[in-house]
């Protein structure tokens, strides 16, 4: 299935705009960092630039981590060991909840 970059961008943009958590984040973030006595446009531009840079950095870290994890899990029995560890942790949490 081949999807165009424009379709992927449009889907991501619409999803981001429709996300109420994003709106709540911006509404809660803007008032403390915007000085009403100064020009708003430069302040808002700087704030948006900082947010975009930090978001880009986080997304690149996620992508790099995902690629590294995929390469790691494709080697030998690593996925089997990962499943065993995850299962053991779930059992341990279940026992901990039952005991507490």
BELPEJO-V809546 format. One record per residue. N is the residue number from 1. RES is the residue in one small letter. SS is DSSP state (alpha for helix, beta for strand, coil for the rest). PHI is phi in whole degrees, -180 to 180 (none if undefined). Layout:
N,RES,SS,PHI  N,RES,SS,PHI
//
This chain:
1,x,coil,none  2,x,coil,-104  3,x,coil,-117  4,x,coil,-71  5,x,alpha,-65  6,x,alpha,-65  7,x,alpha,-66  8,x,alpha,-64  9,x,alpha,-63  10,x,alpha,-61  11,x,alpha,-63  12,x,alpha,-64  13,x,alpha,-65  14,x,alpha,-64  15,x,alpha,-63  16,x,alpha,-67  17,x,alpha,-68  18,x,alpha,-83  19,x,coil,-80  20,x,alpha,-67  21,x,alpha,-67  22,x,alpha,-64  23,x,alpha,-64  24,x,alpha,-62  25,x,alpha,-61  26,x,alpha,-67  27,x,alpha,-65  28,x,alpha,-79  29,x,alpha,-85  30,x,alpha,-64  31,x,alpha,-56  32,x,alpha,-68  33,x,alpha,-107  34,x,coil,-107  35,x,coil,-94  36,x,coil,-68  37,x,coil,-74  38,x,coil,-103  39,x,coil,-63  40,x,alpha,-79  41,x,alpha,-57  42,x,alpha,-64  43,x,alpha,-64  44,x,alpha,-65  45,x,alpha,-61  46,x,alpha,-65  47,x,alpha,-63  48,x,alpha,-65  49,x,alpha,-62  50,x,alpha,-65  51,x,alpha,-63  52,x,alpha,-65  53,x,alpha,-64  54,x,alpha,-68  55,x,alpha,-65  56,x,alpha,-62  57,x,alpha,-62  58,x,alpha,-63  59,x,alpha,-65  60,x,alpha,-68  61,x,alpha,-65  62,x,alpha,-61  63,x,alpha,-64  64,x,alpha,-65  65,x,alpha,-64  66,x,alpha,-64  67,x,alpha,-65  68,x,alpha,-63  69,x,alpha,-65  70,x,alpha,-62  71,x,alpha,-63  72,x,alpha,-65  73,x,alpha,-73  74,x,coil,-81  75,x,coil,-93  76,x,coil,52  77,x,coil,-97  78,x,alpha,-61  79,x,alpha,-67  80,x,alpha,-64  81,x,alpha,-67  82,x,alpha,-63  83,x,alpha,-65  84,x,alpha,-65  85,x,alpha,-64  86,x,alpha,-63  87,x,alpha,-64  88,x,alpha,-63  89,x,alpha,-64  90,x,alpha,-65  91,x,alpha,-64  92,x,alpha,-62  93,x,alpha,-66  94,x,alpha,-62  95,x,alpha,-64  96,x,alpha,-61  97,x,alpha,-66  98,x,alpha,-67  99,x,alpha,-77  100,x,coil,-81
//
